[in-house]
Amino acid sequence: MIDVAILGFGTVGSGVADVLTENVKKIKRSSTVELNVKYIVDIRDFPESVYADKMVKDFRVVESDPDVKVVVETIGGTGVAFDFTKRALSAGKSVVTSNKELVATHGYELLTLAKKNNVNYLFEASVGGGIPILRPISQCLAGNDISEVFGILNGTTNYVLTQMIENNVEFDDALRQAQKLGYAEADPTADIEGLDACRKICILATLCFGKHIYPQYVPAEGITRVTLDDVAFADKIGYKIKLLGRAVKGKDDKIIPYVAAHLLPKKRLLANVSDVMNGIVVKGNAVGEVMFYGPGAGKLPTASAVAADVIDAAKHIGMSKLLFWEDGDAETVGSTDELVSQWYVRAKCQSDEAAASFGTISVVGSVGDELVFTTEPVSGAAFREKAEALQVQAAFRIMV
């Protein structure tokens, strides 16, 4: 029997406890691993919980118990979670997490520490919630030279955009709906400004391309500039607006990651990923283009992915898995300036002024004193240069 400790008894932590406890027989039958949730660490009291007898407040209880072989970190953030993770790995315990911020910021350091102590640091749930994506990339697609990974990585923004697209709901109202339903936090900044998606694309890019991509080097824009007019104009020309995290292999093996709203053709599967669902596309030279779809968050979907990692860690006690990458820095990251695409533009200008800047344009319409048009394919650098002469209110890449 493998003893497990869970750090944090919030939404994900309680879900992990439920999955590991309620499915213990199924887990043993399918994996030959018998798991036992021995401790749950939280500074709060839960006297009415069915797990009340497992609750402890002092992490040192877990740290010093040699029988605990796997620790599940669901605290979140990079403060206490980072400290406890390092201490658990140093004590010879494998750590499983859903903490995307911690992995994106300190993944290389923690994997190095895990390798040093012959244990594992696993984080399948940190990107796609319940979507199996990291293991398929590192195992099933290992024979591919991956050129690009992109996708809808944030359920809150996808819900807001879905309400705008399908129900003509204004951005602010759609966001309030998301908060009321529990999809968005009281402070939704990390979601609507693209910070959450940024952390996730950093992890995906790191795994796909083998060098750590740090969030501070990745440009991220959210959806606050998307209006119902943009949604209507996009629909008029056969597109839907989605917030994408994207990472492309650029020149000199540099990786070009960023987060921004895009126009996607309606016929693309990814364009039809709606509500809080996520979709992730990986392009490989052997497999071509594959898409992974499913719930990107939620108590039980995320707990499902965490549980899979717990089982994996339990099956590899005393063995460090070959999940590793090189460290990276600012030089690892290339500029979006070199990426070529068509653009959707909303600017305070006349059509002749837009044509003077961009050459051939296609006018989509106008709203107030703003002209809406699309450009021919142009690099990011050329777009910025040409747009300087115009009062651009919003500009989104068009993905074919």
Backbone torsions as a table, in degrees:
resi	resn	phi	psi	omega
1	MET	NA	136.5	179.8
2	ILE	-105.3	120.7	177.9
3	ASP	-82.5	138.6	-177.2
4	VAL	-124.7	142.7	172.8
5	ALA	-119.3	140.2	179.6
6	ILE	-113.2	126.8	178.8
7	LEU	-100.8	112.5	-178.2
8	GLY	99.5	128.7	-178.3
9	PHE	-120.8	45.1	174.6
10	GLY	-87.1	-150.5	-176.8
11	THR	-59.0	-52.0	-176.4
12	VAL	-73.2	-45.1	-178.5
13	GLY	-58.5	-44.4	178.2
14	SER	-66.5	-34.4	177.1
15	GLY	-65.5	-40.1	177.9
16	VAL	-63.6	-43.5	178.1
17	ALA	-58.6	-43.0	179.6
18	ASP	-63.3	-47.9	-177.0
19	VAL	-63.4	-46.9	-177.1
20	LEU	-68.2	-29.7	-178.9
21	THR	-84.3	-47.8	-175.8
22	GLU	-73.1	-28.8	-177.2
23	ASN	-104.2	20.5	-173.8
24	VAL	-59.2	-39.5	-179.8
25	LYS	-69.0	-42.2	178.9
26	LYS	-63.4	-42.0	179.6
27	ILE	-61.7	-44.2	-179.5
28	LYS	-65.2	-39.6	-178.0
29	ARG	-67.6	-40.1	-174.4
30	SER	-87.4	-24.1	-174.8
31	SER	-121.6	-7.5	-175.4
32	THR	65.5	11.5	178.6
33	VAL	-102.9	129.4	176.0
34	GLU	-105.5	119.2	-175.9
35	LEU	-109.0	147.4	177.6
36	ASN	-137.2	119.2	175.4
37	VAL	-76.5	106.0	-175.2
38	LYS	-91.5	-40.3	-178.1
39	TYR	-134.2	148.6	167.3
40	ILE	-128.2	119.8	-175.5
41	VAL	-100.1	122.6	176.1
42	ASP	-158.8	143.8	-179.1
43	ILE	-78.7	-11.2	179.4
44	ARG	-89.7	164.4	176.7
45	ASP	-100.8	139.9	177.1
46	PHE	-132.6	66.6	-174.7
47	PRO	-63.8	-24.5	-178.0
48	GLU	-91.4	-5.1	-177.0
49	SER	-72.8	147.9	175.2
50	VAL	-68.1	-12.9	179.8
51	TYR	-103.4	16.8	-174.9
52	ALA	-56.6	-33.7	-177.8
53	ASP	-74.1	-10.4	-179.6
54	LYS	-100.3	-6.6	-173.2
55	MET	-75.2	132.2	171.4
56	VAL	-136.2	154.8	-179.3
57	LYS	-105.5	-14.2	-174.9
58	ASP	-106.5	115.2	-179.6
59	PHE	-61.1	-24.3	-178.5
60	ARG	-62.0	-24.6	176.0
61	VAL	-61.4	-44.5	177.9
62	VAL	-69.7	-46.2	-176.2
63	GLU	-57.5	-36.6	-174.3
64	SER	-94.8	-2.9	-178.8
65	ASP	-89.5	110.0	-177.3
66	PRO	-67.4	-17.1	-179.1
67	ASP	-78.9	-21.2	177.8
68	VAL	-78.0	113.8	-176.9
69	LYS	-103.0	-22.6	-177.9
70	VAL	-131.7	130.5	178.4
71	VAL	-116.3	131.4	178.4
72	VAL	-104.7	118.3	-179.2
73	GLU	-100.6	112.1	177.3
74	THR	-126.8	26.4	-179.8
75	ILE	-73.6	-42.1	-178.3
76	GLY	90.0	161.8	178.4
77	GLY	76.8	-173.1	-176.2
78	THR	-123.5	19.8	179.0
79	GLY	-95.8	-98.5	179.6
80	VAL	-59.5	-37.4	-179.4
81	ALA	-59.2	-40.9	178.7
82	PHE	-65.5	-45.8	-179.8
83	ASP	-61.4	-49.9	-178.8
84	PHE	-64.2	-37.2	179.7
85	THR	-64.5	-46.4	178.4
86	LYS	-60.9	-42.2	-178.9
87	ARG	-67.4	-38.4	178.3
88	ALA	-65.7	-45.7	179.0
89	LEU	-62.8	-41.8	179.5
90	SER	-65.0	-27.2	178.5
91	ALA	-84.9	5.6	177.1
92	GLY	82.9	27.3	179.0
93	LYS	-113.9	135.2	174.2
94	SER	-71.2	148.7	-179.7
95	VAL	-124.0	134.3	176.3
96	VAL	-117.4	137.4	-177.0
97	THR	-143.9	158.2	170.0
98	SER	-113.2	11.5	-170.7
99	ASN	-84.8	92.0	-175.8
100	LYS	-64.6	-35.6	-179.5
101	GLU	-64.9	-40.8	-179.5
102	LEU	-68.4	-43.1	-179.9
103	VAL	-65.9	-44.7	-178.6
104	ALA	-64.6	-33.5	-176.0
105	THR	-89.3	-39.0	-171.9
106	HIS	-127.5	15.9	-175.8
107	GLY	-55.5	-45.3	-178.7
108	TYR	-61.6	-45.9	-179.7
109	GLU	-61.5	-42.3	-176.8
110	LEU	-73.4	-36.9	174.9
111	LEU	-65.0	-37.7	177.2
112	THR	-62.9	-42.7	178.8
113	LEU	-66.3	-40.1	178.1
114	ALA	-62.5	-44.2	180.0
115	LYS	-62.7	-41.2	179.6
116	LYS	-60.1	-35.8	-176.0
117	ASN	-100.3	10.5	176.0
118	ASN	57.9	39.0	175.2
119	VAL	-127.5	-172.7	-175.5
120	ASN	-126.9	148.6	174.3
121	TYR	-122.2	111.7	-172.4
122	LEU	-122.8	145.5	-169.3
123	PHE	-153.0	41.9	179.9
124	GLU	-54.5	-37.4	-174.9
125	ALA	-79.3	-1.6	-173.8
126	SER	-77.7	-15.2	-176.7
127	VAL	-111.3	-60.0	-171.9
128	GLY	-109.2	21.3	-178.9
129	GLY	59.6	-113.5	-178.8
130	GLY	-85.1	-1.7	-178.6
131	ILE	-80.8	121.8	172.2
132	PRO	-69.6	112.6	-178.1
133	ILE	-135.5	-42.7	-176.0
134	LEU	-70.0	-42.4	178.6
135	ARG	-65.3	-45.2	174.8
136	PRO	-57.6	-38.7	178.8
137	ILE	-65.2	-45.6	-174.6
138	SER	-78.9	-20.6	-177.8
139	GLN	-116.8	-63.2	-173.5
140	CYS	-65.7	-31.8	-178.5
141	LEU	-105.3	16.3	-175.2
142	ALA	-63.5	-22.6	-179.7
143	GLY	-85.3	4.2	-177.7
144	ASN	-103.4	147.7	166.0
145	ASP	-91.2	105.5	-174.8
146	ILE	-81.9	129.9	-178.6
147	SER	-103.3	-21.1	-175.7
148	GLU	-163.1	145.4	170.9
149	VAL	-138.3	135.4	179.7
150	PHE	-156.9	162.3	177.3
151	GLY	171.8	175.9	173.4
152	ILE	-85.8	109.9	-169.1
153	LEU	-113.8	0.1	-177.4
154	ASN	-133.2	117.7	-176.1
155	GLY	-69.9	-33.0	-179.2
156	THR	-63.7	-50.7	-179.4
157	THR	-66.4	-33.7	179.0
158	ASN	-68.6	-36.1	175.6
159	TYR	-64.0	-45.7	-179.5
160	VAL	-60.6	-47.7	-179.9
161	LEU	-64.8	-36.6	177.4
162	THR	-61.7	-42.6	178.4
163	GLN	-64.8	-37.7	178.1
164	MET	-67.3	-41.8	-176.0
165	ILE	-74.1	-47.0	-170.7
166	GLU	-91.3	-28.1	-174.0
167	ASN	-122.2	6.3	176.5
168	ASN	57.6	37.6	-179.4
169	VAL	-90.6	135.1	177.3
170	GLU	-63.0	152.6	-176.8
171	PHE	-52.5	-52.0	-176.4
172	ASP	-61.0	-39.5	179.6
173	ASP	-69.3	-40.1	179.0
174	ALA	-64.8	-37.8	178.2
175	LEU	-65.7	-41.4	177.7
176	ARG	-62.7	-37.4	175.8
177	GLN	-61.4	-43.9	-179.8
178	ALA	-61.8	-39.1	178.3
179	GLN	-68.1	-40.8	179.9
180	LYS	-63.5	-35.4	-179.1
181	LEU	-83.6	-5.1	179.2
182	GLY	86.2	9.7	179.1
183	TYR	-81.6	-27.6	-178.5
184	ALA	-120.7	146.9	177.8
185	GLU	-75.5	166.9	175.2
186	ALA	-58.4	-38.2	171.1
187	ASP	-105.1	100.7	-173.3
188	PRO	-88.8	12.8	-172.4
189	THR	-52.7	-47.2	-176.5
190	ALA	-59.0	-31.5	179.5
191	ASP	-80.8	-58.8	-169.9
192	ILE	-73.8	-17.5	176.4
193	GLU	-96.9	3.9	173.5
194	GLY	85.1	7.2	-175.8
195	LEU	-71.2	-39.5	177.9
196	ASP	-63.0	-47.5	178.4
197	ALA	-63.3	-32.5	178.8
198	CYS	-61.8	-46.8	179.1
199	ARG	-60.6	-39.0	-177.5
200	LYS	-70.9	-41.0	178.9
201	ILE	-68.6	-28.8	175.2
202	CYS	-61.7	-44.0	179.9
203	ILE	-66.4	-45.1	179.5
204	LEU	-62.0	-45.8	-179.3
205	ALA	-64.1	-40.9	179.0
206	THR	-59.9	-45.7	-178.2
207	LEU	-70.2	-38.6	-178.4
208	CYS	-70.3	-36.1	-170.0
209	PHE	-113.9	-5.3	167.8
210	GLY	85.4	6.7	176.1
211	LYS	-133.1	141.2	-175.9
212	HIS	-67.4	126.1	176.4
213	ILE	-104.5	116.3	-177.0
214	TYR	-90.8	138.4	-175.8
215	PRO	-56.4	-30.8	-176.5
216	GLN	-67.9	-13.2	179.3
217	TYR	-101.2	5.4	-173.6
218	VAL	-110.9	118.4	177.0
219	PRO	-68.5	134.0	-178.2
220	ALA	-136.0	127.4	172.9
221	GLU	-121.3	147.2	179.6
222	GLY	-100.0	-145.0	-174.8
223	ILE	-118.0	12.7	-175.2
224	THR	-67.0	-19.1	179.8
225	ARG	-92.1	-3.7	179.9
226	VAL	-79.6	127.4	179.9
227	THR	-115.1	168.1	174.9
228	LEU	-62.6	-30.3	175.7
229	ASP	-63.0	-42.8	177.6
230	ASP	-61.2	-42.9	179.0
231	VAL	-59.6	-44.3	-178.5
232	ALA	-67.9	-42.5	179.8
233	PHE	-66.9	-39.0	177.5
234	ALA	-61.6	-44.1	178.4
235	ASP	-60.5	-39.3	-178.7
236	LYS	-59.4	-35.0	-177.8
237	ILE	-103.7	13.5	171.5
238	GLY	90.6	28.8	-177.7
239	TYR	-131.0	163.1	169.3
240	LYS	-124.0	148.9	-179.4
241	ILE	-95.4	128.0	178.8
242	LYS	-136.2	145.3	173.4
243	LEU	-84.9	122.1	-177.9
244	LEU	-118.4	140.8	161.8
245	GLY	-96.2	134.0	-173.8
246	ARG	-142.0	142.3	175.1
247	ALA	-140.2	126.6	-174.8
248	VAL	-124.5	139.2	173.9
249	LYS	-75.2	119.0	-176.7
250	GLY	-102.7	-155.8	-178.9
251	LYS	-71.5	149.8	176.7
252	ASP	56.0	32.2	177.7
253	ASP	62.1	16.8	173.6
254	LYS	-77.0	150.3	-179.5
255	ILE	-102.9	134.0	-178.2
256	ILE	-111.5	95.9	178.2
257	PRO	-104.1	147.8	174.3
258	TYR	-166.2	167.4	175.6
259	VAL	-129.3	129.7	179.6
260	ALA	-166.3	159.4	173.2
261	ALA	-72.4	141.3	-179.9
262	HIS	-131.2	157.8	167.1
263	LEU	-96.2	122.9	178.8
264	LEU	-112.4	137.4	176.0
265	PRO	-57.7	138.2	-178.4
266	LYS	-57.6	-28.0	-176.4
267	LYS	-74.9	-15.6	179.7
268	ARG	-72.1	138.6	178.0
269	LEU	-56.1	-41.0	-176.4
270	LEU	-62.5	-33.3	-179.9
271	ALA	-65.4	-20.9	-177.0
272	ASN	-102.7	13.3	169.9
273	VAL	-79.9	114.6	-170.5
274	SER	-121.0	175.8	-179.7
275	ASP	53.9	-132.3	-175.6
276	VAL	-94.3	9.6	-179.5
277	MET	-75.1	156.9	177.7
278	ASN	-117.9	155.6	174.3
279	GLY	-144.3	133.8	-176.2
280	ILE	-128.1	129.7	-178.3
281	VAL	-112.3	133.2	176.5
282	VAL	-122.3	132.7	177.9
283	LYS	-109.9	120.8	177.9
284	GLY	-123.7	154.4	-175.8
285	ASN	-72.9	-17.4	179.0
286	ALA	-101.0	-46.2	-174.7
287	VAL	-83.9	-20.1	-174.1
288	GLY	84.8	-133.5	-177.3
289	GLU	-111.0	124.1	177.3
290	VAL	-123.8	149.3	-179.2
291	MET	-126.1	137.6	176.6
292	PHE	-111.5	132.1	-172.3
293	TYR	-132.8	143.0	175.3
294	GLY	164.1	-172.9	-179.8
295	PRO	-71.1	124.4	-176.4
296	GLY	-87.5	-3.3	-179.9
297	ALA	-160.5	-172.0	-179.9
298	GLY	109.2	151.1	-174.6
299	LYS	-56.6	-60.2	-174.1
300	LEU	-78.7	-38.7	175.7
301	PRO	-58.7	-43.4	178.6
302	THR	-67.1	-41.6	178.0
303	ALA	-61.1	-33.9	177.5
304	SER	-60.2	-45.2	179.5
305	ALA	-67.7	-39.0	177.4
306	VAL	-62.6	-44.4	-179.3
307	ALA	-60.0	-38.9	178.2
308	ALA	-61.5	-39.8	177.4
309	ASP	-69.0	-37.1	177.6
310	VAL	-60.9	-44.9	178.3
311	ILE	-61.6	-44.2	179.1
312	ASP	-60.6	-44.8	179.2
313	ALA	-63.7	-40.5	-179.8
314	ALA	-65.6	-31.9	179.4
315	LYS	-78.6	-10.6	-177.3
316	HIS	-123.2	36.7	175.7
317	ILE	-61.9	128.9	-179.8
318	GLY	81.2	7.0	179.6
319	MET	-133.3	127.7	176.2
320	SER	-90.3	119.9	-178.7
321	LYS	-71.0	160.8	-176.3
322	LEU	-86.5	47.0	174.5
323	LEU	-100.9	105.9	-175.0
324	PHE	-160.0	161.0	175.9
325	TRP	-152.6	169.8	177.6
326	GLU	-82.3	159.0	174.5
327	ASP	-72.7	159.9	178.9
328	GLY	-134.2	174.7	177.4
329	ASP	-154.2	-164.9	-178.4
330	ALA	-61.2	-30.5	-178.7
331	GLU	-73.3	-16.3	178.4
332	THR	-70.4	-27.9	-171.6
333	VAL	-97.2	128.9	175.5
334	GLY	-91.6	173.9	-175.8
335	SER	-96.6	142.9	174.2
336	THR	-65.5	-10.5	178.7
337	ASP	-57.0	-29.5	-175.0
338	GLU	-87.6	-8.8	-179.8
339	LEU	-77.8	127.9	-177.5
340	VAL	-100.1	131.9	176.5
341	SER	-162.5	164.0	167.4
342	GLN	-74.0	159.6	179.8
343	TRP	-130.3	143.9	168.2
344	TYR	-98.0	128.3	-173.5
345	VAL	-130.9	137.0	170.6
346	ARG	-121.6	116.1	-173.2
347	ALA	-143.1	152.1	176.2
348	LYS	-84.2	86.3	-178.2
349	CYS	-160.9	171.9	174.0
350	GLN	-95.1	162.5	-176.6
351	SER	-63.2	-34.7	179.4
352	ASP	-68.8	-31.9	176.6
353	GLU	-68.8	-41.6	178.6
354	ALA	-63.7	-42.2	179.7
355	ALA	-66.8	-34.5	178.5
356	ALA	-63.6	-32.9	-179.9
357	SER	-83.2	-46.0	-170.0
358	PHE	-105.6	-7.1	-175.7
359	GLY	79.5	-125.7	-179.3
360	THR	-70.8	124.1	175.9
361	ILE	-130.4	162.2	172.9
362	SER	-119.9	113.3	-179.0
363	VAL	-76.6	126.5	-179.2
364	VAL	-94.2	-34.5	-179.0
365	GLY	164.1	-160.5	178.5
366	SER	-150.4	156.2	175.4
367	VAL	-141.2	115.6	-174.0
368	GLY	61.5	-127.2	179.0
369	ASP	-97.9	17.8	-179.0
370	GLU	-104.9	132.2	174.4
371	LEU	-92.3	138.0	177.4
372	VAL	-114.4	124.9	-176.9
373	PHE	-151.8	164.7	174.1
374	THR	-116.7	152.3	-178.7
375	THR	-105.0	171.0	167.5
376	GLU	-76.6	165.6	178.3
377	PRO	-56.6	132.9	-178.4
378	VAL	-152.6	149.2	179.4
379	SER	-69.9	161.5	177.6
380	GLY	-59.8	-40.0	-179.8
381	ALA	-64.6	-45.9	179.9
382	ALA	-65.4	-36.9	179.3
383	PHE	-62.0	-46.7	-179.3
384	ARG	-60.6	-41.3	-179.6
385	GLU	-64.6	-45.2	-177.8
386	LYS	-70.7	-31.6	-176.3
387	ALA	-77.3	-15.2	-177.0
388	GLU	-60.5	-29.4	-177.9
389	ALA	-80.2	-8.4	-176.3
390	LEU	-113.7	156.8	174.0
391	GLN	-89.9	80.3	-176.1
392	VAL	-76.4	123.9	178.4
393	GLN	-92.4	-30.9	178.6
394	ALA	-160.9	144.2	177.7
395	ALA	-148.2	127.6	-178.5
396	PHE	-129.0	139.1	175.0
397	ARG	-67.1	148.2	175.1
398	ILE	-106.2	122.9	179.7
399	MET	-101.8	131.7	-179.1
400	VAL	-84.3	NA	NA
